[in-house]
């Protein structure tokens, strides 16, 4: 999640290039996309990006792994932020995602191999301190998103074990410490990946790559979560679809899935009670598709 992201004003698209260790910038218009910049990621195998106003950070998964920051110019170009590179918790961490908290003061990185969640505190100059290492409630912390109160929702793939995936929620304090709110609420599905939260903060959705399904959770004011549907299958993307990334439109009326197994985009309308209704998507995606953004 975060291999492809839009700027907050939807004018610029940022894309990781793991094979060439850099980041591409595209301008977005009604005519399509135009490449405007390309910059080294500050490491190897960049896999995830996050942006907060004029600050962008990338997660590099290759080698020992790191996070590196950039300032975003008015023309969308990226300028490396000197002294911003920070290590992960160790080596061989198999990181999955990087993301800013809603206030931009904390960065979060999930590590699949170590079952750890790293946090970094971001200063006014854009430089971060850390990592501060937190234990994941369940195995294989993977994707994550924040609710509108700043609580963190993390998916847990549990090594791909059949029907064993879960989602946990945490509060995040100013020093990057995570405190558990809801521990390991089961999806009842297999190989959960990415997480999105609706604009009103009432519902979260996760993709289950191993089950070809989507699971919805209702989110309470205190950040606790509960399955919306007892069987954990709020949406069905089809047998063998292997949904990877998911994205919500800006108004949270539509949810899209990137289905790597069937090489298509799934689409759903989101109702007021968090239900999903399948609508026409798009076929004919190329082999190896990865990353999804929507507005």
Secondary structure by P-SEA (a helix, b strand, c coil): cccccccccccbbbbbbccccbbbbbbbccccccccccccccccccccccccccbbbbbbcccccbbbbbbbccccbbbbcccccccccccccccccccccccccbbbbbbccccbbbbbbbcccccccccbbbbbcccccccccccccbbbbbbbcccccccccbbbbbbbcccbbbbbcccccccccccccbbbbcccccbbbbbbccccbbbbbbbccccbbbbcccccccccccccccccbbbbcccccbbbbbcccccbbbbbbbcccbbbbbcccccccccbbbbbbcc
